[in-house]
């Protein structure tokens, strides 16, 4: 996973934390710090749906690097 794709709406990323498994979906990509709008999602019957009590939040683009405590690319958006 050395090649990280450009950030785009609809991508699924996994939080890199050995204590639990959490997936997020990029909702919107803007410019500047804290410009990535994200939402927690879960896979139900092969579809990514909003997790229970999920809400839209924001993340710094630097967090999408695959390192511990950040996010690693998991899946591209389905057409």
Secondary structure, 3 states (H helix, E strand, C coil): CCCCCCCCCCCEEEECCCCCCCEEEEEEECCCCCCEEEEEEEEECCEEEECCCCCCEEECHHHCCCCCCCEEEEECCCC
